[in-house]
Amino acid sequence: MDSGKLTKMKVVAYKKPDFSEKVGEYDVLVNPDQYHDKSEYKYSTNSSPSGVSAETVKFRGAGTKQFSMDFFFDSTGVMSSDPVDDQIDELKELIYTYNGDIHEPNYVKILWGTQSLFEGRLKEWDILYSMMDLNGTPLRAEIKATFIGSVPVKKKAAQEARNSSDLTHIRVIKAGDTLPAMCFKIYGDPGYYLQVAEFNSLDHIRDIRPGDQLVFPPLV
């Protein structure tokens, strides 16, 4: 239930790649009104036989996730009176500055209320200063930050094990499933559907119904 209380987005820094050994946290001054969460797949292309203009596109796996957002800083007294540079340094210490214990920047989680929006590390940031006083000191600033995803080794290994084509998989058929599509998901190639059908003693690839179990053997 919504309590009506404003919840600030939070950036939490950690020393370890499994997001343990918390270093510190930072509450944003102003919650962003938008953020970007980018995912992609990797493909490779192979030239087709002579005389054919199309190229074969081969799925290679998931690419690295990226998360982008803006941080806002204000020292006009409207939201804060602390110098803009001091406010930036507080965030910089957690996500940009090298951690002397690990000799590289910290790992970070971006949290908002009960949501964990992203896990990774800072890739880049770009600071725009504005509203200078008579001495040229900026009273406001905006940082455009991009983070790159980082998955803990154990978590990544578990994910890869679940989807590895070198292991036997047992899947329960759901409405809308097709054998070629399931082969693509497990093996990365829908062309193995005939072998899977034969392995499961299917007379036809359409002889599957929701609730049935199929065994997808390892590739040899």
Secondary structure, DSSP 8 states (H G I E B T S, - for coil): ---S----EEEEEESSTTS-SEEEEEE-SS--S--EEE--EEEEEEE-STT---EEEEEEEE---EEEEEEEEE-SSSS--S-HHHHHHHHHHHHTS-BTTTTB--EEEEEETTEEEEEEEEEEEEEEEEEE-TTS-EEEEEEEEEEEE---HHHHHHHHHHH-TTS-EEEE--TT--HHHHHHHHHS-GGGHHHHHHHTT-SSTT---TT-EEEE----
